[in-house]
Amino acid sequence: MKSKFLTDLPQKLRSKIDPENPLHLDVAKTVGLKRGKYQSEKEYYEKQLATLQSFEDVESFLARPDEYTIDKKKKIELRELHKSLPCKSPIGLTSFYLLSRCIYATIKSGSIAIRASTLDSLLDLMAGGILWFTHVAMKNFNIYKYPIGKLRVQPVGIIIFAAVMATLGFQLLLVAAEQLFTNVPSEKMNHDQLCWLYSIMLSATAIKLVLWIYCKSSRNHIVRVYAKDHQFDVVTNILGLVAAVLGNALYWWIDPSGAILLAIYTIINWSGTVIENAVSLIGQSAPPEVLQKLTYLVLRQGVDNNKHVDTIRAYSLGVLYFVEVDIELPEDMSLKEAHEIGEAMQIKLEDLPEVERAFVHIDFECRHKPEHSVRLTIPNDL
């Protein structure tokens, strides 16, 4: 399949293929690709290569020895997460130190823009604290009280935290707007205060820039998530410093105006986080790329036994997906053999990093109505 796909590529793409790693083709560097009304050639081939790569991942996944169990995979993931926790990593300790200096700069300068910049840094650090708290909560649970675990603690915690942070950003916006519209300028900073402000904010920005480069190049996927936070910290620190200095040297209203911009960014950023995590809890269907990967795995896993694959659905109930698969097996197959086929498929599905729990339903025909109906209302007696 891979060789046929690569052979059928147009010459302008085949010339860019790396023989040692053909699927890592950088389509963006290819010239002469057409732009269609709904989709460009570049987007089309990028999606095709991504799909083929996911199928290759499934093939290597199925060929993996059985001794690589789910427990081993979870231990590796938890070890990576443990290394990246804010209270355990050098990155987190550095962030604590920088935050304390930014708070001191806020007190010394009295600038609202610096206050807004410091608030953004505080939120990022507290978000890491939420990650640590949910990490502890997910590891320690009563199997009888929480029979499927507590993975949903993370999105619920983030929603509560993000809602509070968006509210704080709105409160800061009101303070800055009040100062702007009442036409009450803040006190001018003296030479010593400016020196403190420059030294603290510029050093903090430089260190954040180094952390951004480090996190971006890290092999740990959890650490790479922090790269975006550090990048935004660099931008907000610079914007806050520029607004504070210009407001002190030129026009006083530049300082609250900069604070308003930073507050709006905070509100938009954390409101988006609320929406993103809320959607993950309401059972939204997995994207087509995930469904394609699941379908390919089911077809490959049951290639010798399945008569038909009736239904494959996946929906989010938190960070990961719940998967439901309906397959048709021969009517005369023994219960023991059918059970072993279904259980093996369930184990393989749950071993995927995207999947929390999988349900495999076995049937002898697939011409009946769906077994489950969708409730449209909540019963009145609940």
C-alpha positions, 0 to 999 in steps of 0.5 A: 500500500505504501509503495503503491501510494508513493509510486502514484505521487506526481513527479513534483512530489516524488522528487522530494521523497527521502528514500530512508524515511519516505512518509516524512515528506515536507509538502510545504516545500514543494512548489507548483501545487494547485489551489482548489476551490475547497482544498489545495493539493498541498492539504490533500497530500498532507492528509493522505500522508498523515493517514498512511503514517497512521496505518503504518503506526497500526502495523507496527503496533500489531507487530509489537510483542505481547509482553509490551502490556498496557501497564508498561505503557502507562508506567512510561507515560506516568514517568514522562509526566512525573518529570514534567511536573512543575514542582519536580522539574527545573522548568517549574522551579525556574518559573516559580523564581521568575514569577516572584521577580515579576510580582516584585516588579509589579509592586515596585512599578505600580503599572497595570500592564506589568500586573496583567503580564504577571497575571498571565505568568501566574496563570500558566504556573497555576495550570501546571499545578492543576496538572500535578493535582489531577495527576495525583487524583487520577493515580489514587482512586477507589475502584468501587467508587470510581469503576472506570477511574478518574481521568475526567478530573483533569478537564473538570479541574481545568474548566473550573480553573480557567473560568476563575482565571477568565474572571480575573482577567475580566476584573483586571480589564475593568480596573484598567478601563476605569483608570482610562475613562476616569482620566486618572494617570498613575504615578510616574516611576523614578530612575531606581524603579525603572532600573528595577523594572528593566532588569527584572522584566528583561531577564525574565523575558530572556530566561523564558526565551531560553525555556521556550527553545528548550521545551520546543526541542525536547523529546518529551511530548508533555514538556513540548506542551509548555513551549507555547506557554513560554512563547506567550510569556515572552510576548506578554512580558515584552508588551507589558514592559513596552506599555509601562515604559511608554506610559511612564515616558510619553502618555499615561494612557498607554499603560492601561491600554496595554493592560486592557490588551493583555486582559483581553488576551487572557479572557480569550485564551482561557475562555477557549480552554473552557470551551475545549475541555467542556466539549471533550466531556459531552461525548463529541465524536472523534475526528475522521483521522482517529476513526480511520485509524480505529477502522484499519486496526479492526480490519487488520486485527480481525482479517481472518475471522470477521465476516463484516464490520458493522459499526465503529464509533468513538466519542470523547468523555474527557481527554481520551476516547470511548470506542464501540465496535460491532462485528459479525462473526460466523454463526456456527463459531463456538462461544469460546472462540468468539469471546477470544476474538472479541477480547483480543480486539478490545485489548488492542483497541484499549492499548492505543494511546487515544483510547480509554475504554473499548467495547466490542459487540459480537453478532451473527448478522448485521441487518438488525436495528441499532441495539442502543437508542439515544436519549433526548431528555432526562427522566423526570424522576431523576 
